[in-house]
Amino acid sequence: MIPLTESADLYKASDDRYDKMPYRRLGTTGLKLPAISLGFWHNFGDDKPLQTQRDIVHYAFDHGVTHFDLANNYGPPRGSAEKNFGRIFHEDLAHYRDEIVISTKAGWDMQPGPYGFGGSRKYLLESLNQSLDRMGLDYVDIFYSHRPDADTDLEETMLALHTAVTSGKAMYVGISSYSAADTKRAQAIMRDLGTPLVIHQPSYSMLNRWIETDELLETLAQENMGAITFSPLAQGMLTDRYLDGIPEDSRAAAGKSLDPDWLSDANLKHIRALNDIAKERGQSLAQMALAWVLRERGGVHVDSALVGASSVKQLANSLGALENLEFSDEEIKQIDQHATDSGINIWKSATESTQER
């Protein structure tokens, strides 16, 4: 258990926080997520000031962001994001536990050896125990299989998720980066076990549209599952950060999940055109990118978009997307000319892995 201390001044959330955020129900469950959720993939490791992290979390909750999304290997170093969140939570937010949705995942690299990667029952359940210990929690609200694993039977992975719920260590379970076909298979298994999957977390953005060609959203609607997308800003490409080059303090310069080669002349041409469309809408590029992900389309939609934030200012800009989520047919037509696949789906091999067996 992590050591916890009390803040000198007890944090009190804004009284009007629920007036600022739309909430969307996941499938046929009673669980609702904010349209924008806070992700801890970057910016919450030991390389970032704890006070900055605390300020971001406070601002998020004050503006109706009730969902905090983590994973066992978020950092750096791996595990540090959960430890830092656990400290902030217990010092400032513990008295709001019943209002907060906390999620974590296991599946990608966490530690050396045969039980630090993949979808085995041993890895997933041991990892969940370790995550709870790092955060100082008795349970998480959502526990995910972070990726499909071609070396583990899907039944074993799903049984581990079922056990996470029946043991009381997770209220709900979900999957991430699974194809539509594997999602159907996984949900069928979980229904037979009596613990249906409630949510899927795929990558999705204007530069990474695989869930449309795979018909994943349609599948989720059929399977009564919600959708929360990660990397809706394409690892930062769909912001004004790279319109004029690569800043020295940027994610691309640091090699953090954004390959500088992706910022090709062809991709930048599309990004600049999208930026012009955003200006015409009175939005920043990031705001339009989030609104586009959250748009309604023929009865199917994304329930929540995960955003990261390195500062309160950056988070505030993202939340500004909620002021205009509507698109005209002409705007969608213009966007579609430039919202094209840009070769940035670094999770593609995981999505395809079980289909190739």
Protein Blocks (a to p, Z undefined) as FASTA:
>chain_A
ZZddddfbacdddfklmmmpccddehjbfbdcdfbdcdfkgopafkbcfklmmmmmmmmm
mnopabdcddfkbccdehklmmmmmmmmmmmmmmmmmmpccddddhiafbgcjklgcjbf
klmmmmmmmmmmmnopabdfbdcdfbdcfkbcfklmmmmmmmmmmnopafbdcdehiafk
lmmmmmmmmmmnopacfbdcddddfklcklmmnommmmmmmnopacddehklgnolacck
lmnoccfkbmklnopopafklmgfklmmmmmmmmmmmmmnopafklmmmmmmmpceehia
cfbdcdddfbfklmmmmmmmmmomcdcfklmmmmmmmmccehlafklmmmmmmmmZZ
